[in-house]
C-alpha cells in the first residue's frame, strides 16, 4: 500500500470561490460522508485517477491518499468541526445516492458552473459522438436526482434531462458550443479538472452547432 500524507485545514471547502465549488461538486458526485456521527468524508476513485485525489488533498491541505486494493485510490478526512458544516451548507443527506439535495448549491452562476464541472468530473462521461468529431457529456444517476438535475439544467441554460431505463436520470450536454464554453470556463478559472475527460472537447470546432 502506498500512502501520501498531507496536513492542515479542511476549512477551504467552506469558501465561496471557483476551486472550492469545483471540489465540492466533485465530492458530491464521488464522495461519501461516513463515520458514527457522519463527520468523515471519503472519496474513492479508479487507481488511474490517483493523481486527482492527490490534487484534492494537496489543495485542501488535509487527509491522506492511499491505494486500496489493486484498482481503487481513496482520500479520507475526519473532521467533526467542518464536515457537519459542509453537510448543512450543501444539503448533503444520508444515502445521498437516493436522497439528493433539495436545492441547488449556489445562487451565483460562476460558483454553480464550477460546482457543475466538478460534479461532471465525478459522475459524468465525456466521449466522442458516434460518427462525429464533436463530444457529448452524459451522466446517469439515480432517478431521485431528476428534479435536481432539471433545476441545474434550467439555471445554467444547458443540457437536457431524461429518464433512462425507468430507474436512472440522465443529464446530457450534446451541444458542442456548450461543452466548449465549459472548457473555456475551466481555463479561465484554472480549475483542476480531469484532463482525460476534457481533452476530448476540441475547441477548434467551436463554431459547430448541433
C-alpha positions in Angstrom: 0.0 0.0 0.0 1.3 3.5 -0.9 0.1 6.4 1.2 0.7 10.1 0.7 0.0 12.3 3.7 -1.0 16.0 3.8 -1.8 18.1 6.8 -3.5 21.4 7.5 -7.0 22.7 7.1 -10.3 21.3 5.7 -12.0 24.7 6.0 -11.1 25.7 2.4 -14.1 23.6 1.3 -16.3 26.1 3.0 -15.0 29.0 1.0 -17.1 30.6 -1.8 -14.7 30.6 -4.8 -14.5 28.5 -8.0 -11.9 26.0 -6.9 -13.8 25.3 -3.7 -17.1 25.0 -5.6 -15.4 22.6 -8.1 -14.1 20.3 -5.4 -17.5 20.3 -3.5 -19.2 19.3 -6.8 -16.7 16.5 -7.2 -17.2 15.3 -3.6 -21.0 15.4 -4.1 -20.6 13.1 -7.0 -17.9 10.7 -5.9 -17.6 11.2 -2.1 -19.4 9.8 0.9 -19.9 11.1 4.4 -19.3 8.3 6.8 -18.4 7.6 10.4 -20.5 7.2 13.5 -21.5 10.8 13.5 -21.1 11.4 9.8 -18.0 13.5 10.3 -15.7 11.8 7.9 -15.5 12.5 4.2 -14.1 9.9 1.8 -13.6 9.9 -2.0 -12.7 6.7 -3.9 -11.6 6.7 -7.5 -10.2 4.3 -10.0 -6.4 4.0 -9.4 -5.7 5.7 -12.8 -7.1 8.9 -11.2 -4.8 8.7 -8.1 -3.2 12.0 -9.1 -6.5 13.8 -9.0 -7.1 12.7 -5.4 -3.6 13.9 -4.5 -4.5 17.3 -6.1 -7.6 17.4 -3.9 -5.7 16.5 -0.7 -2.9 19.0 -1.5 -5.4 21.8 -2.2 -7.4 21.1 1.0 -4.2 20.5 2.9 -5.5 17.6 4.9 -6.1 13.9 4.7 -4.2 11.0 3.1 -4.4 9.4 -0.3 -3.8 5.6 -0.4 -4.2 2.7 -2.7 -7.0 0.4 -1.6 -6.6 -2.9 -3.3 -5.5 -3.3 -6.9 -7.8 -0.8 -8.6 -9.0 1.9 -6.2 -7.5 5.0 -4.6 -9.0 6.7 -1.6 -8.8 10.1 0.1 -10.3 10.4 3.6 -10.6 13.1 6.3 -12.3 13.0 9.6 -13.2 16.5 10.9 -16.0 16.9 13.4 -16.0 20.7 13.1 -16.0 21.1 9.3 -17.8 18.1 7.9 -21.2 18.9 9.6 -20.9 22.4 8.2 -20.4 21.0 4.7 -23.4 18.8 5.2 -25.5 21.7 6.2 -24.2 24.1 3.5 -24.7 21.7 0.6 -27.7 19.8 2.0 -25.8 16.5 1.9 -28.1 13.9 3.2 -27.6 10.3 4.4 -27.5 7.8 1.5 -27.2 10.7 -0.9 -27.4 8.4 -3.9 -31.1 8.2 -3.2 -31.6 11.5 -1.3 -30.3 14.4 -3.4 -30.2 18.0 -2.1 -33.5 19.8 -2.1 -31.9 22.9 -3.6 -29.0 24.0 -5.8 -25.7 24.6 -4.0 -25.2 28.2 -5.2 -27.2 31.2 -6.4 -24.1 32.7 -8.0 -23.8 31.4 -11.6 -19.9 31.3 -11.6 -19.9 29.2 -8.5 -22.7 27.0 -9.8 -20.9 26.4 -13.0 -17.7 25.5 -11.1 -19.7 23.1 -8.9 -21.3 21.5 -12.0 -17.9 20.9 -13.7 -16.7 19.2 -10.5 -19.9 17.1 -10.5 -19.4 16.2 -14.1 -15.8 15.1 -13.4 -17.1 12.9 -10.6 -20.2 11.3 -12.3 -20.1 12.3 -15.9 -18.6 10.8 -19.1 -17.3 12.9 -22.0 -16.8 11.0 -25.2 -16.9 11.4 -28.9 -20.3 11.2 -30.5 -20.7 8.3 -32.9 -19.8 9.4 -36.4 -19.0 13.0 -35.4 -15.9 15.0 -34.4 -17.7 16.6 -31.5 -18.1 15.3 -28.0 -21.0 14.6 -25.7 -21.3 14.6 -21.9 -23.6 12.1 -20.3 -24.4 11.4 -16.7 -26.6 8.6 -15.4 -27.6 8.7 -11.7 -30.5 7.5 -9.5 -33.9 8.7 -10.7 -34.4 10.5 -7.4 -32.0 13.1 -8.8 -34.1 14.1 -11.7 -35.8 17.1 -10.2 -32.4 18.4 -9.0 -30.9 17.9 -12.5 -33.9 19.8 -14.0 -33.2 22.7 -11.7 -29.5 22.6 -12.6 -30.1 22.4 -16.4 -32.6 25.3 -16.3 -30.4 27.5 -14.1 -27.4 27.1 -16.3 -29.3 27.0 -19.6 -27.6 24.0 -21.0 -28.1 20.3 -21.3 -31.2 18.1 -21.2 -32.6 15.8 -18.6 -34.4 12.5 -19.3 -35.2 9.1 -17.8 -33.0 6.1 -18.6 -34.3 2.5 -18.3 -37.0 3.6 -16.0 -34.7 4.0 -13.0 -32.0 6.5 -13.9 -32.0 10.2 -14.5 -29.8 11.2 -17.4 -28.2 14.6 -17.8 -26.6 15.2 -21.1 -24.9 18.0 -23.0 -24.6 17.4 -26.7 -24.2 20.9 -28.0 -20.5 21.3 -28.7 -20.6 25.0 -28.1 -21.9 24.5 -24.6 -19.1 22.0 -23.9 -16.5 24.4 -25.4 -17.9 27.2 -23.2 -17.4 25.0 -20.1 -13.9 24.1 -21.1 -13.1 27.8 -21.6 -14.5 28.4 -18.2 -12.2 25.8 -16.8 -9.2 27.5 -18.3 -10.3 31.0 -17.2 -10.7 29.9 -13.6 -7.8 27.4 -13.5 -10.0 24.6 -12.3 -8.1 21.3 -11.6 -10.2 19.1 -13.9 -9.6 15.6 -15.1 -7.7 16.2 -18.4 -8.6 12.7 -19.7 -12.2 13.9 -19.9 -11.9 17.5 -21.0 -9.2 16.8 -23.6 -12.0 15.2 -25.7 -13.6 18.6 -26.2 -12.0 20.1 -29.3 -12.1 23.9 -29.1 -11.1 24.2 -32.7 -14.6 23.1 -33.6 -16.3 25.8 -31.5 -18.4 27.1 -34.4 -20.2 23.9 -34.9 -23.9 23.9 -33.7 -25.6 20.6 -33.0 
